[in-house]
Amino acid sequence: MSVTTATPASPRKDGRTPQSILPTLLEMQGWSDYALLDMGNGLKLERYGRFTIVRPEPQAMGQPRLPQKQWDRADAVFTGDVEEEGPGRWRFNKQLPETWPMKYGPVTFNGRFMSFRHVGVFPEQAAHWDWVQDQVQQSGRQLKILNLFGYTGMASLLPAAAGAHVTHVDASKKAIGWARENQEMSGLSDKPIRWICEDALKFVQREVRRGNTYDGIILDPPKYGRGTKGEVWDFFTSMPEMMACLRQLLTEDSRFLILTSYAIRASFLASHELMQEHLSGLPGSIESGELAIREKDSPRLLSTSLFSRWCNPEGAQNK
Ligand SMILES: C[S@@+](CC[C@H](N)C(=O)[O-])C[C@H]1O[C@@H](n2cnc3c(N)ncnc32)[C@H](O)[C@@H]1O
């Protein structure tokens, strides 16, 4: 597995001009227990450990590369729901175990066929796992890390294995049970991880009142969620309060804050790849990104849409 940064984050010391904001692509290329094998026609074909899986992927608007028979041989197919967040169901092409083990570095974790098309791990997060492990190793002291909405624990177990002290928060008892199962399977039971089953926002509000701080914070909030007492988590309305609290849990000596948001599922890469596929025989190049509106008399940007733009500078010239 290797992670590459396609375009560097821009320095933004002074005037935040539009040209100074370049998207950074954190690219995850798979590892021995995960591969994105193919995509197209609104589906993706992946391998998780020893099983291949087909799941809906609205952004895979192009054509698959591999022959249909390879897709037909998939061990499990998620069907029955076109809704992004719908429960849907799995169809199995042979008898499969309820769980199966996979590895990422020092961590062994179980896959499970869950509702909402999940299998217990978000492989693209490996880009963050590696980066956090680097931070832990480079810091030269035991980092105190907070992992919110921690799910099955990958972002807690990996830094803990590298020497960090981790506080893992999730509102689901089941998810915490699964994360602890992964901890045990990985032989990391002696590592300092505090498992906390609580509403994430309530927990950070309490940490602010206690005056606690962290060296690093990771959060991967869903679009909608529920706390242990039915508290409503809504990404767009809860995130401002969450960010205000997180600021108070960080000091000038803290090292990182990573926020992943799946609330916006479309990416400029989807239209870029589609245009690339259909225009591939033409000269010129394609650039893609987002359109944003700049606020009057302010450096703030509002993203409105994605774009892809093909240009052939040699075209339509008087020859
Ligand atoms: C890892 S996150 C999101 C995963 C994925 N990125 C997505 O968007 O579906 C899902 C986790 O957040 C937890 N969760 C949801 N609402 C929560 C809340 N209010 N407080 C704490 N954890 C919550 C869930 O139990 C689940 O384990």
The ligand as a Gaussian input file, in Angstrom:
#p B3LYP/6-31G(d) Opt

LIG

0 1
 C      -17.432000       5.553000      11.182000
 S      -18.838000       6.535000      11.242000
 C      -19.220000       6.808000       9.623000
 C      -18.742000       5.786000       8.711000
 C      -18.786000       6.200000       7.294000
 N      -17.769000       7.190000       7.090000
 C      -20.152000       6.644000       6.860000
 O      -20.357000       7.817000       6.552000
 O      -21.032000       5.807000       6.842000
 C      -20.091000       5.535000      11.799000
 C      -19.968000       5.382000      13.277000
 O      -20.446000       6.544000      13.949000
 C      -21.171000       6.105000      15.091000
 N      -22.088000       7.171000      15.496000
 C      -23.175000       7.622000      14.853000
 N      -23.754000       8.636000      15.538000
 C      -22.997000       8.831000      16.640000
 C      -23.057000       9.741000      17.731000
 N      -24.019000      10.641000      17.834000
 N      -22.086000       9.679000      18.652000
 C      -21.088000       8.759000      18.563000
 N      -20.988000       7.871000      17.574000
 C      -21.930000       7.894000      16.612000
 C      -21.845000       4.833000      14.636000
 O      -22.172000       3.998000      15.739000
 C      -20.787000       4.210000      13.734000
 O      -19.971000       3.297000      14.411000

